Every structure is written in structure tokens, then in C-alpha cells.
Amino acid sequence: MRLFSKISGIFLLLLFVGCSNGAKIVELPNGDIQEETSSITELPHFLDDKDEHMQTLYLAAAQHQELLEHIPCYCGCGESAGHESNLHCFIGDSTDQAVTWDDHSTRCGLCLETAAESIILQNDGKTVQEIRSYIDEKYGEGFPDPTPTPKVS
């Protein structure tokens, strides 16, 4: 039985930390999947079967990282996934050479709505502080605790 358990563990590891087309894919303990691509314009494979609107929102989140890193998420992902802002619902990490995408938002309408509203408000000329105040007021009651997102000074 132990051998079967070890073989199953190795199989799962290969399945979730695989390299399909060079992509690094990892399943996190909370069930989120993270996939690395070479740039913010290259979407992860976990979005292949998602509709165009979701793909567009993921691209928009990548282009508005400076905004979303200051916007809290109220879906409970701060506690369940260790997210620190709404940005982490889309992107775990990014550099000039790579982006680590997170599939959390593919299963969470509140994450998608928060990002979409924030980006629209910024495109309408609102400041990060105004957007943060709007999100905090809208979701401050009746939702889980927000991510521990520091306020903009």
C-alpha cells in the first residue's frame, strides 16, 4: 500500500508541476493553479476554455497591476489563499521576463467584479484612493474580511 501511495504522489506531482510547452504549472494547497508564461501578453493555458471576456479581464489585470495591488478583495481569499490584494486573484508574481498567473478568479465572480470595477473607475479618471474607498464601502459589510492590502499613502 505504501508503494501505491508513493506512486500516486509522484503521478500527482508530475501532473500538477508539469511542463507542457515549457509552462510551469503548480497546484497550490488551497486548490488554486498557478501557471508561468513569458510575458503579460501570453495567457496561461487554464484560460484556453474560458470565454473571451474572462481572458480580456485577465489581460487587463496584468496591465493594471499597480492599481490592483492596492485594491483589497472581499471574497475570503486573504484567509483561504493568502492573497494580499485583488491582484493576487489573477497574478501570483510577475517580472520583466515572466508572469505567474493564478486561476483563482476563474472560479470567483467577486474577484472578477472587483477588478473590472476598479479598472473601469481608473479609466474614468478616479484615483487609486477613490477606487479603494469605493470598493471598501461597497463590499465592507456582508462579505468576508478583505485581503490585508495596505492603503495607499
MARSERO-853840 format. One record per atom (N, C-alpha, C): z, y, x; residue in three letters. Coordinates in steps of 0.2 Angstrom, whole numbers, plus 5000, padded with zeros to 4 digits. Each point is the difference from the previous one (the first is absolute). Last residue first. Layout:
<recs>
ZYXALA...
</recs>
This chain:
<recs>
500252784997SER500450065001SER499650065000SER499949764987VAL499750045004VAL500450065002VAL501149764993LYS499750064997LYS499650045006LYS500449735001PRO500350075002PRO499650054996PRO500349754991THR499550045003THR500350075002THR500749754991PRO500450055004PRO499550055004PRO499449884976THR500049985007THR500450065003THR500749984975PRO499450015004PRO500149975007PRO501149894978ASP500250055005ASP499350015004ASP499549914976PRO500549985006PRO500150065004PRO499550074976PHE499649975005PHE500549975005PHE500650154982GLY499749954997GLY499649955004GLY500350255008GLU500449974995GLU499649944997GLU499050145017GLY500750005002GLY500549964995GLY497550055000TYR500249945001TYR500749995001TYR498950214997LYS499749964995LYS500349935000LYS500750175016GLU500250014993GLU499749954995GLU499449985023ASP500749994999ASP500350014993ASP497750065005ILE500149925000ILE500849994999ILE499450235003TYR499749974994TYR500249924999TYR500650115020SER500450024994SER499849974994SER498749975019ARG500649965000ARG500450024994ARG498150135003ILE499849934998ILE500749965000ILE500250225008GLU499950004993GLU499849934997GLU500250025023GLN500750014997GLN499950004992GLN498149995014VAL500349945000VAL500750014997VAL498250164991THR500349995006THR500349935000THR497850084985LYS500850005000LYS500249985007LYS497650024992GLY500350055003GLY500850005001GLY498349844991ASP500050064995ASP500450055003ASP499949795011ASN499350035000ASN499950064995ASN502149895002GLN499850035006GLN499350035000GLN500749884981LEU500450065001LEU499850045006LEU499149784998ILE499750054995ILE500350075000ILE501049825012ILE499450025003ILE499650054996ILE502049914991SER500150045006SER499450025003SER499849854982GLU500350074998GLU500150045006GLU499449785005ALA499450044997ALA500250074998ALA501749855009ALA499550025005ALA499450044997ALA501649914985THR500350055004THR499550025005THR499349834987GLU500150064996GLU500350055004GLU499949785009LEU499350035000LEU500050074996LEU502049885002CYS499850025006CYS499350035000CYS500849914980LEU500450065002LEU499850025007LEU499149804992GLY499750064997GLY500350065002GLY499949765012CYS500450054998CYS499750064997CYS499149815012ARG500349964995ARG500550054997ARG498650065018THR499549964996THR500449974994THR501150125018SER499850044994SER499549964996SER500949905020HIS500550014995HIS499750044994HIS499049925021ASP499849994994ASP500450014994ASP499650115026ASP500449964996ASP499849994993ASP498950065027TRP500050014993TRP500649954996TRP499450115025THR500349944997THR500150024993THR498350095020VAL500450024994VAL500349934998VAL498950115025ALA500149954995ALA500450034994ALA499350135020GLN499649945001GLN500149954994GLN501250215002ASP499350025000ASP499549945000ASP502349954988THR499850045006THR499350025000THR502149904981SER499350025002SER500050035007SER501549844980ASP500050045006ASP499250025002ASP500749914978GLY500649985004GLY500150045006GLY498750054976ILE499949995007ILE500749995004ILE499850024976PHE499349995001PHE499949985008PHE502250054991CYS499749954994CYS499349995002CYS501250155013HIS500149935002HIS499849954995HIS499950244996LEU499549985005LEU500149935001LEU501650114987ASN499449974996ASN499549985005ASN502450005011SER499650054996SER499449964996SER501649885013GLU500350065001GLU499750064997GLU500349714998HIS499550055000HIS500450075001HIS500749764997GLY500250045006GLY499550065001GLY500249824982ALA499550005005ALA500150045006ALA501449994980SER499749935001SER499649995005SER501150214997GLU500549955000GLU499749935001GLU498650194997GLY500450025006GLY500549945001GLY498549994981CYS499849975007CYS500450035006CYS500150064975GLY500549955003GLY499849975007GLY498850184986CYS499949934997CYS500649955003CYS499450255005TYR500649984995TYR499949934997TYR499350165023CYS499749964995CYS500649974996CYS499550245016PRO500449944999PRO499649954994PRO499050195019ILE500149994992ILE500349934999ILE499350095022HIS500550044997HIS500149994993HIS498349895012GLU500649985004GLU500650054997GLU497850034991LEU500449954997LEU500649975004LEU498550185009LEU500350024993LEU500549944998LEU498749975019GLU500550055001GLU500450034994GLU498249844999GLN500649975003GLN500550055001GLN497649994990HIS500650054998HIS500749975002HIS497949885003GLN499850075002GLN500550054998GLN500349774994ALA499950005007ALA499950075003ALA500149974977ALA500749995003ALA499950015007ALA498049984988ALA500350075000ALA500750005003ALA498949794999LEU499750055005LEU500350074999LEU500749854984TYR500249975007TYR499750055005TYR499350034979LEU500750035000LEU500349985007LEU497949914994THR499950075001THR500750035001THR499949784994GLN499750005007GLN500050085002GLN500549954978MET500649985004MET499850015007MET498350034984HIS500550065000HIS500649985004HIS498349844997GLU499850065005GLU500550055000GLU500849754995ASP499550054997ASP499950065005ASP500749755009LYS500350054996LYS499550054998LYS499849815015ASP499949984993ASP500350054996ASP500150045024ASP499349974998ASP499949994993ASP502050065013LEU499850054995LEU499349984998LEU501249895017PHE500449994994PHE499750044994PHE499250025023HIS499749954996HIS500449984993HIS500050255013PRO500349935001PRO499649954995PRO498950235009LEU500549984995LEU500149935002LEU499150215014GLU499849934999GLU500649974996GLU500050235007THR499449994996THR499849934998THR501850085015ILE500250014993ILE499450004995ILE500149845023SER500050074998SER500250014993SER499949785011SER499950055006SER500050074998SER501549814987THR499350015001THR499950055006THR502049824988GLU499850055005GLU499350005000GLU501949924981GLU499449985004GLU499850065004GLU502249894984GLN499750055004GLN499449985004GLN501549934976ILE499649985006ILE499850065003ILE502349934985ASP499450045001ASP499649975006ASP502149904992GLY499349984997GLY499550055001GLY502250005010ASN500150034993ASN499349984996ASN500349955024PRO500549964996PRO500050024993PRO497750045012LEU500650025001LEU500549964996LEU497549945010GLU500450014994GLU500750025002GLU497650045013VAL500649985000VAL500350014993VAL497650015016ILE500350004994ILE500749975000ILE497850115016LYS500749975000LYS500350014993LYS497349985008ALA500550034997ALA500749975001ALA497749935007GLY500450045005GLY500650034997GLY498649854988ASN499650065002ASN500450045005ASN501649864991SER499349994997SER499650065001SER502349885008CYS499650055003CYS499349994997CYS502849954992GLY499349985002GLY499650055003GLY502349964990VAL499950045006VAL499449985004VAL500649894979PHE500250074999PHE499950045007PHE499549775000LEU499650024994LEU500250084999LEU501049875017LEU499350015002LEU499750034994LEU502249954997LEU500050055005LEU499250025001LEU500549824986LEU500150064997LEU499950065005LEU499949785008PHE499450024996PHE500150064997PHE501849925012ILE499550025004ILE499450024996ILE501849924989GLY500250065002GLY499450035005GLY499949784992SER499950054994SER500150075003SER500549825014ILE499250014999ILE499950054995ILE502249955004LYS499850045005LYS499250015000LYS501149864984SER500250074999SER499750045006SER499649775000PHE499750034995PHE500150084999PHE501349875015LEU499350015003LEU499650044994LEU502249934994ARG500050065004ARG499350015003ARG500349814987MET500050064996MET500050065004MET
</recs>
